Amino acid sequence: MHVITLVEISNKDKENIKKDMEAEFPNDPALQQVHFARKVIAREAEISGLSFFEYIQRIEREKKKSSIPVQVP
């Protein structure tokens, strides 16, 4: 499956986000996953120089152009 992202954050960033989420929600893996995804998207938007909303809009536009299923990492 192809994934559309505008930028890819580093594994180090992902690990730091994961550690923060585990500390913030120690006994709730579901909340950890939701907040992890949100933080990853926010970091990708920041790297791209876009707001969170602008980044999501741009991914949606790319999805429509390519007709490839989009998954946000």
N, C-alpha and C positions, 0 to 999 in steps of 0.2 A: 504494500500500500504506500502511495506517495503522500507525503505530508507537506503542506504549504506553511512555511514560516518566513518571516521577513529577515529575521536574524536568529542565530542560535546562541544561547548563553553557554558559558563554560561549565564544565562539570564541577569545578570548584564553586561557582555561584549556586548551582543546583544543590550541592552538598550543604552549603551554608544555609540555604533556604530550608532544606529538609531538617537540619538540626534545630533551626529556630521554630519550625512548626511542631517538631516532637516535644520541644520544651514548653511551647505555648499550650499545646493540647496533648498532654502525655498519655491519656487513656482513651483517646478518641481518634482512631485511624481515619474515619470518614471525614471529620473536620480537617485533619492533617492533609488529606488528599485534596480537598476543595481549596484550602488556603494555599497549598503548594502550587496548584495550577494557577491560581490567581496571581500569586507572587512571581511566578515564572513569566507569565504574560506581561505583568507590570515591568519586570526587568527588561524583557525584550523590547517593549515600547520605549523605555527610557534609553536604551542603547540606540534605537532607531530615531530618537529625537521627536517622538510622537507622544501624545497623551494616550492613556489606556484606551479610550473610546476611539480615537483616530486609528490606532493600531488594529483594533478589532474590525473597524470599517475597511481598512486596507486589505486585511486577510479575506474578508467577505468578497471584495471586488476581485481579488486574485482567484478566489474559488470560482466565481462566476465565469471568469475568463477561461480558466483551464478545464473546468468540469471534472477536476480531480477531487476526490473526497478530502476534506480538510480535517486534520486533527491538530489541536494545539498541544504541544508537548508538555 
